[in-house]
Amino acid sequence: LIGIYALQEILNAMDKRQGEPRMCVWLVPSLSIKDQVLTRFNTAGDGYWLALREALGHRVSVLSKEELLSGSGKFNAQRVREEVVIAVLTYDSLRSRKVEGRKLYESNSELSSFSADIAVSEPDDNFDSDSLVAALASLQPVVIVDESHNATSELSRESIDRLKPSCVLELTATPRETANIISFV
């Protein structure tokens, strides 16, 4: 709930309105937590589903990695202008020193609407320009790192930086010394 209402405040502070890209990457530490978050955020009537709609309006899409990659029409440049789109991913789906062979970093023609419709500020030579990571980076998403005490390694930080986030919010009950100062407040 803290993450949901914090996302509302962050988007409001950034003055992100319909017609502008509004993207959030919600990172979780495990597949089981990812499945729980996706189920709770997408089940009509669930408390988290209701909180999302109360905080962000009724135009919210919560998508899995598979939905982001599939080209099913759920993730495109037009949708992130019309809705708040939340991508729920595990840390491990992003973390990699070698990006070859990782689906999020591979060329994906289904994501061409991003390179055509949204200007990429600084292309990254480390992965394909029409990959999911490039599409996400072009949107400068808000990144929420759930249980951030599990994502303190240099590799974790590099992986988050690849997304070119506009804001990173760490959520944890056990902050490390290197955590953002607000986590101690």
C-alpha positions as CSV (number, residue, x, y, z in Angstrom):
1,L,0.0,0.0,0.0
2,I,2.9,2.4,0.7
3,G,4.2,1.8,-2.8
4,I,0.9,2.3,-4.4
5,Y,0.2,5.7,-2.7
6,A,3.9,6.7,-3.0
7,L,3.6,6.1,-6.8
8,Q,0.5,8.4,-6.8
9,E,2.5,11.1,-5.0
10,I,5.5,10.7,-7.3
11,L,3.5,10.9,-10.5
12,N,1.6,14.0,-9.1
13,A,4.9,15.6,-8.1
14,M,6.3,15.0,-11.6
15,D,3.0,16.4,-13.0
16,K,2.5,13.3,-15.1
17,R,-0.9,13.5,-16.8
18,Q,-2.8,11.5,-19.3
19,G,-1.1,12.0,-22.7
20,E,2.4,11.8,-21.2
21,P,4.1,8.4,-20.6
22,R,3.4,7.1,-17.1
23,M,5.4,4.0,-16.4
24,C,6.3,2.2,-13.2
25,V,8.7,-0.8,-13.0
26,W,7.8,-2.7,-9.7
27,L,10.8,-5.0,-8.9
28,V,10.3,-7.9,-6.5
29,P,12.9,-10.5,-5.2
30,S,11.2,-13.8,-6.3
31,L,8.8,-15.5,-8.6
32,S,6.4,-16.3,-5.8
33,I,6.2,-12.6,-4.7
34,K,5.8,-11.6,-8.4
35,D,2.9,-13.9,-8.8
36,Q,1.3,-12.7,-5.6
37,V,1.7,-9.0,-6.6
38,L,0.3,-9.7,-10.1
39,T,-2.7,-11.6,-8.7
40,R,-3.5,-9.0,-6.0
41,F,-3.1,-6.0,-8.4
42,N,-5.2,-7.7,-11.1
43,T,-8.0,-9.3,-9.1
44,A,-11.1,-7.0,-9.2
45,G,-12.3,-6.2,-5.7
46,D,-9.0,-7.1,-4.0
47,G,-7.8,-4.4,-1.6
48,Y,-4.7,-3.7,-3.6
49,W,-6.7,-3.6,-6.8
50,L,-9.0,-1.1,-5.2
51,A,-6.1,1.0,-3.8
52,L,-4.5,1.2,-7.2
53,R,-7.7,2.5,-8.8
54,E,-8.3,4.9,-5.9
55,A,-4.7,6.3,-6.1
56,L,-4.2,6.2,-9.8
57,G,-7.6,6.4,-11.4
58,H,-9.3,3.6,-13.3
59,R,-6.9,3.6,-16.2
60,V,-4.2,1.3,-14.7
61,S,-2.6,-1.8,-16.4
62,V,-0.5,-4.2,-14.4
63,L,1.6,-6.4,-16.6
64,S,3.9,-9.4,-16.3
65,K,7.2,-9.8,-18.2
66,E,5.4,-12.2,-20.6
67,E,2.7,-9.6,-21.3
68,L,5.3,-6.9,-21.9
69,L,7.2,-9.1,-24.4
70,S,4.2,-10.6,-26.2
71,G,3.1,-7.8,-28.3
72,S,-0.5,-8.5,-27.3
73,G,-1.3,-4.8,-27.4
74,K,-1.2,-4.4,-23.7
75,F,2.2,-2.6,-23.8
76,N,2.7,0.0,-26.4
77,A,3.5,3.7,-26.6
78,Q,-0.1,4.7,-26.9
79,R,-1.2,2.7,-23.8
80,V,1.5,4.3,-21.6
81,R,0.1,7.7,-22.6
82,E,-3.5,6.8,-21.8
83,E,-3.0,4.7,-18.6
84,V,-0.6,4.2,-15.8
85,V,1.3,1.0,-16.7
86,I,3.0,-1.0,-13.9
87,A,5.4,-3.7,-15.0
88,V,6.0,-6.3,-12.3
89,L,9.4,-7.9,-12.7
90,T,11.8,-9.9,-10.6
91,Y,15.3,-8.6,-9.9
92,D,16.7,-11.6,-11.7
93,S,14.9,-10.7,-15.0
94,L,17.1,-7.6,-15.1
95,R,20.3,-8.5,-13.3
96,S,22.9,-9.7,-15.7
97,R,26.5,-8.7,-16.6
98,K,26.0,-10.5,-19.9
99,V,22.8,-9.4,-21.5
100,E,23.0,-11.7,-24.5
101,G,20.3,-14.4,-24.3
102,R,18.2,-12.4,-21.8
103,K,14.7,-11.8,-23.2
104,L,14.4,-8.3,-21.8
105,Y,17.5,-7.2,-23.7
106,E,16.8,-8.9,-27.0
107,S,15.5,-7.2,-30.1
108,N,11.7,-7.4,-30.2
109,S,9.8,-6.0,-33.2
110,E,6.6,-5.9,-31.1
111,L,8.0,-3.0,-29.2
112,S,8.8,-0.8,-32.3
113,S,6.0,1.7,-31.3
114,F,8.4,3.0,-28.6
115,S,11.3,3.8,-30.9
116,A,8.9,5.4,-33.4
117,D,6.7,7.3,-30.9
118,I,8.9,8.2,-27.9
119,A,12.3,9.7,-28.3
120,V,15.1,7.8,-26.7
121,S,17.3,10.3,-25.0
122,E,20.5,8.4,-24.9
123,P,20.8,5.1,-26.8
124,D,22.7,2.3,-24.9
125,D,25.1,0.3,-26.9
126,N,24.9,-2.6,-24.4
127,F,21.5,-3.9,-25.6
128,D,19.3,-3.7,-28.7
129,S,17.5,-0.4,-29.2
130,D,14.2,-2.2,-29.8
131,S,14.4,-4.4,-26.7
132,L,12.1,-4.3,-23.7
133,V,14.8,-2.6,-21.6
134,A,15.3,0.1,-24.2
135,A,11.5,0.7,-24.4
136,L,11.3,1.0,-20.6
137,A,14.4,3.2,-20.5
138,S,12.8,5.5,-23.1
139,L,9.9,6.0,-20.7
140,Q,12.1,6.9,-17.7
141,P,10.0,4.9,-15.4
142,V,9.4,5.3,-11.7
143,V,11.1,2.2,-10.2
144,I,9.8,0.7,-7.0
145,V,12.2,-1.8,-5.4
146,D,10.2,-4.1,-3.1
147,E,12.4,-5.6,-0.3
148,S,15.3,-3.5,-1.5
149,H,17.6,-5.0,1.1
150,N,17.9,-7.9,-1.4
151,A,19.0,-5.5,-4.2
152,T,22.1,-3.8,-2.8
153,S,24.8,-5.3,-5.0
154,E,26.6,-3.3,-7.6
155,L,25.0,-5.5,-10.3
156,S,21.6,-4.7,-8.9
157,R,22.3,-1.0,-9.0
158,E,23.7,-1.2,-12.6
159,S,20.6,-3.1,-13.7
160,I,18.3,-0.5,-12.2
161,D,20.4,2.3,-13.8
162,R,19.9,0.7,-17.3
163,L,16.2,1.6,-16.9
164,K,17.1,5.3,-16.7
165,P,14.6,5.8,-13.9
166,S,13.1,9.2,-13.1
167,C,12.8,8.1,-9.5
168,V,13.7,5.0,-7.5
169,L,11.7,4.2,-4.3
170,E,13.1,1.5,-2.1
171,L,10.7,-0.4,0.2
172,T,12.1,-2.5,3.0
173,A,11.6,-3.2,6.7
174,T,15.3,-3.8,7.1
175,P,17.3,-0.9,5.3
176,R,21.0,-1.3,4.8
177,E,23.4,1.5,5.6
178,T,23.7,2.3,1.9
179,A,20.0,2.7,1.5
180,N,18.4,6.0,0.6
181,I,18.1,8.2,3.7
182,I,14.3,8.3,3.5
183,S,14.2,4.5,4.3
184,F,15.4,5.4,7.8
185,V,12.7,8.1,8.3
